[in-house]
Each structure stands twice: as structure tokens, then as C-alpha cells.
Amino acid sequence: MQKYFLPITIYLFTASCGISYAQDIHATPPVLSSQTSSVTSEFEGLYKVGNTSCTVSPIKMAFEVKWTKGNGVMIFFFDKKTSDGKVIFVSEQLVKGRDKFVFEDDRYNVGVFIRADGKVFAVEKSRNQ
């Protein structure tokens, strides 16, 4: 009986420490999707860009942009988040440079589109998706 006394004592001590530690952990309730449906944190969906629009779809490590006026697709990549919180996505290299989406924050609702030739267009995420 004595040969089991030490292992049982160690086990009980370890278990009581674990229970004591677990009581100090405060679980937070999960965030339900219904609570976040009005906020999207994805560069995805329909965007009004100047007097046209485009549809953005995530693909692997990039974003496919299909313009309402125009043929084919453009591929954009996340570039950076600036010190003032703006988020920038850039296109593949074009003859004149790169096109850019510059969003005000990481909700991707409002920003500007800067074409490679320097022309700037207002961008707004469409509410009707």
C-alpha cells in the first residue's frame, strides 16, 4: 500500500493545482456570425469605382477583380497597411505601373482607386450584394 502512496499524493496535488488554475481562467462567449454580419473584414464583393463597378473575389493568396466595363480580370495583392491605418492592394505590374486600391481602414468600405496613369477614382463598397 505504501508504494502507491507517493504516486497518488503527487497525482492529487497535480490535479488540485490544475483545478485551481482553471478557476482563474475567464471564458468569453463566442462571437456569433449574426453579431458581425454588418461588418465585413474581407476585400470581397461589389465595389463602385468612379462611374463603373467591379466584383472582387479572393483567390488563393490574391484577389481577382472583374470590371463591369472591360474584358478579362485583374489580379491584386495585399501590399501593406500604412501607419495611419490605410490598407493598400496593388495589381500585377502593368506597362504604366501598378493600379492600387487604397482603403481608409481594414473594413474595406471606402477608399480610392489609383490607376497606373495617376488618375484617382472614389471607391465605395456596394450595400446591395
C-alpha positions in Angstrom: 0.0 0.0 0.0 2.9 2.4 0.8 4.3 2.0 -2.7 1.1 3.7 -4.1 1.0 6.5 -1.5 3.6 8.8 -3.2 2.2 8.4 -6.8 -1.3 9.0 -5.5 -0.2 12.1 -3.5 1.6 13.5 -6.5 -1.4 12.9 -8.7 -3.8 14.6 -6.3 -1.5 17.6 -5.8 -1.2 18.0 -9.6 -4.9 17.7 -10.1 -5.7 20.2 -7.4 -3.3 22.7 -8.9 -4.9 22.2 -12.3 -8.4 22.8 -10.9 -7.2 25.9 -9.0 -5.6 27.3 -12.2 -8.7 26.5 -14.3 -10.9 28.5 -11.9 -8.8 31.7 -12.7 -9.5 31.4 -16.5 -12.5 33.5 -17.6 -14.0 32.3 -20.7 -15.5 34.8 -23.1 -18.7 33.9 -25.0 -18.1 33.2 -28.7 -18.9 35.9 -31.3 -21.9 34.8 -33.3 -22.0 35.4 -37.0 -25.3 37.3 -36.6 -23.4 39.8 -34.4 -20.9 40.6 -37.1 -23.0 40.4 -40.3 -22.9 44.2 -40.8 -19.1 44.3 -40.7 -17.1 42.5 -43.3 -13.4 42.5 -43.0 -12.7 41.0 -46.4 -11.7 42.7 -49.6 -14.5 40.9 -51.4 -17.8 41.8 -53.2 -19.2 44.5 -55.4 -17.5 47.9 -55.4 -18.4 51.2 -57.1 -15.3 52.7 -58.6 -15.9 56.1 -60.1 -18.7 55.7 -62.7 -18.2 51.9 -63.1 -18.1 48.9 -60.7 -16.1 45.8 -60.2 -16.6 42.5 -58.4 -13.7 41.3 -56.1 -13.2 37.6 -55.3 -10.5 36.1 -53.2 -8.3 33.5 -55.0 -5.6 31.7 -53.1 -3.2 34.5 -52.0 -4.6 37.2 -54.2 -7.8 38.9 -55.3 -9.5 38.7 -58.7 -11.1 41.9 -59.9 -13.7 41.7 -62.7 -14.7 45.1 -64.1 -18.2 45.8 -65.3 -16.8 47.8 -68.3 -13.9 45.8 -69.7 -12.8 42.3 -70.5 -10.9 39.7 -68.5 -9.8 40.0 -64.9 -7.0 41.8 -63.0 -5.2 40.2 -60.1 -4.5 42.3 -57.0 -2.3 41.5 -54.0 -2.2 42.9 -50.4 0.6 45.4 -50.3 0.7 47.0 -46.9 -1.1 48.7 -44.0 0.1 52.2 -43.6 1.0 53.8 -40.2 -2.3 55.8 -40.4 -4.3 52.6 -40.9 -4.9 52.6 -44.6 -4.9 49.3 -46.4 -3.3 49.1 -49.9 -3.8 46.4 -52.6 -1.7 46.6 -55.8 -2.2 45.0 -59.2 0.3 43.0 -61.1 2.8 45.1 -62.9 1.3 46.9 -65.9 3.1 48.8 -68.7 2.5 52.1 -67.0 3.0 50.7 -63.4 0.5 49.3 -60.9 -3.1 50.1 -60.2 -3.9 50.5 -56.4 -6.9 50.2 -54.2 -6.3 52.3 -51.0 -8.9 51.8 -48.3 -9.4 54.1 -45.3 -9.3 51.1 -42.9 -9.5 47.3 -42.7 -13.3 47.2 -43.2 -12.7 47.9 -47.0 -15.8 50.0 -47.3 -14.4 53.4 -48.5 -11.3 54.4 -50.3 -9.8 55.4 -53.6 -8.6 53.6 -56.7 -5.4 55.0 -58.2 -4.9 53.9 -61.8 -1.4 53.3 -63.0 -1.5 56.6 -65.0 -2.2 58.5 -61.8 -6.0 59.1 -62.3 -7.9 58.7 -59.0 -11.4 57.4 -58.5 -13.6 57.2 -55.4 -14.3 53.6 -54.2 -17.3 52.5 -52.1 -18.4 49.0 -51.3 -21.9 48.3 -52.6 -24.5 47.7 -49.9 -26.7 45.7 -52.4 -24.9 42.3 -52.6 
